Amino acid sequence: MRYSPESLEAFVHTVECGSFSAAARMLRKSQSSISTAVANLETDLGFALFSRDARLPALTENGQRALAQVREILAASAQLDDLAVRLTGEVEPRLSLAISDFWQADYHASLLQRFAGRYPDIEFECMVAEDADVIDLLQAGRAHLGVIRVQPDYPPGIITSRLQVKAEMALFLHQDHPLSQQDRVTESDLNSVRQLCLNTWIEKERVQPGSVWSAPSYWLLLEMAEQGFGWSILPRWMPQQFGHNVLKELPVTGWPQRISVDVAWSGRKPPGPAGRWMIDQLMAQRAG
C-alpha cells in the first residue's frame, strides 16, 4: 500500500472531528502535520478530498467515495494487527483496564481471579472511568482495554465488541424522603427534588440549570444519595450489595433500564495475548 497509515488516519479523523484542528487534538499532533498528511494523501490519490472554500473542510464528491474505502482499509489493517498479535504469542509485560462503576463487582472479581491464574507475572492496573474518559484513556495509550456503556459512535481507531452482559440502572432516593413513600413517581415529581448527576472529567454532561449536584463516579453519587442530598441514577447492584439499606428504588415509568456494554480498545495499539484473552473472557461472560 503506497498510502501511509498516518495519512489515512488523518483523513478519517478530520472527517469525524469536523476540522483539521480537532483531528490534531484527538491524535495529539500539530494541526500542520494533519493538514500535510491529508494533502499528501490527496497528491497520492490525484484528486481533492476536501473543498477548502468554506471555513471548515467539506468533503468533495470524490472524497465521499474515498472515505468508505479508507475506512475499510483501516479496519482490515486493524484485523491484520490483531491476527499478528494472536500468532506471535509474545505476552505483554503490562495490562491496563478502564472500567465503569456500573460494571458489577462480582463479574470483575471472577475475571481477575482467572486472569491471575493464567498470567501471574503480568503487571496489571485497573482504573475507574466513564464514557468519554474511557475513550480518552484508550486514545492516549494510558489504558489498553475499556469496559464502557455503548456509545452512539466511536472515534476512528477505537475497536469495540458487544458484551452479552447488560447493566441495570435505576433511580434511587433516601427512604425518609416523602417521594419514596409514593406508589408511583412521575417526571414532574423528580423535578421538585435535587438531582445527583454523573459527570466525566473529559466531557461534562449537559444538564439543565437548577438544583443539580454532580460527581465523577457512581460510588460518590451513592454516598451523596445515602446522605439525603437528592435522587440519582445508579447501577441496581451497587445499593443492594454495598449500600446501607437507606435508599429506595423509585417506581418511575420506564425504569429500571438495561444498558448495553462494549469492550473497547485502540486499533492503533492493539492489546497483546493477555489483553486478547481478557477480551475473549469478557465477551463470553454471561449474567449469573
Order of alpha helices (4+ residues) and beta strands (2+ residues): alpha-alpha-alpha-beta-beta-alpha-beta-alpha-beta-alpha-beta-beta-beta-alpha-beta-beta-alpha-beta-alpha-beta-beta-beta-alpha
